[in-house]
């Protein structure tokens, strides 16, 4: 059975959510490392780099979720499209198979 547009969007949003959650977890661990190290220690630099990477991962996943496109008209519909029944731009049903 072919994957529907809704299932395709859900799959992509699921992966992006996992990347965002990993970014938040990395940020939490990095914050703990930074708080428990001396300012001149190399561990503090590693923690700071980890925190920066976590911000980039979370922000990237968030922006990518907003930029999800309709497979038919290729217009941005975002992850919020899952709440509707069709694409707001071209009207294709989200329950139709992906082409």
N, C-alpha and C positions, 0 to 999 in steps of 0.2 A: 504494500500500500504506500502511495506517495505521501511525502511529508507535506502538511498544509503550511500555509504562510504563518499562521498563528504558532504552530509547533516550531517552525524555523526561528521566529522571533523569540519565543520562550527559551529555546536552546541557546541562542546568542546572549540573551539577557542573563541566563544562568551562568554562563562562562564569565561574563563581565562582572556579575555579582561575586563570583569566586575570586576574581582578580582583585576587586575592590576590598573584599574581606581580608585577603592575604596582605594587601597594602596596609589596612588598619592594624592587623596583628603585628606586622613588621614595625609599624610606627610605635605601637605599645611597647614591644620588646626593646626597641631602640631608645625610647624615652627612659625606660628602666635602666638600661646600660649607661646612658648619659648621666642620670641622676646619681648613680652609684659609683662613678669613676671620678678621678681627679681631673681637673681641667687640662693638665699638660700630658696626661696619659694617652697613648695611642688608641686605647679602647674608646676614649671619648670621641676621637675623630671617626672611628669606625661606626660608633653609635649615631653620630651626626649624619654620616653618609647614608646609613640605613634609614634614618628618619626622612631624609630628603628623597630617597628612593621610594619610600612608602607614600609620600605625598604625591609623587609623580604617578605611581601605580593607581592610587585611588582616584585622582583627578582624571587620569587617562581613561579609566573604566567608566567613570561618570559621563564624560564627554562622548565617549564611543556609544554609550547607551542612548544618549540624546540624538545621535547621528544615524541611527538605524534607518535604512531606506526600504521603501516598498519594492518588492521584486518586479512588479509590473511597470509602474510609472517612474521608478527610481527617485522619487521625491522623499525627503526626510519625513518620517512619521514618528520616530522615537519609540521608546519602550512603552509609553503611555497608550500606544495604539492597541495594546492587548485588551484595554478596557472596552473598546468599541467592537462593532461587528464588521466594519469595512474600513478601507483606507480613506482617510479624510480628503485626499487629493483626487484620486481616480475612481473611488467607489468599489474596487474589487473586494470581494468577500475574503475575510481573513481565514475562512474555513475552506477555501478552494485550494487545490494542490499547487505546490510551487512548480514553476515551469523550468 
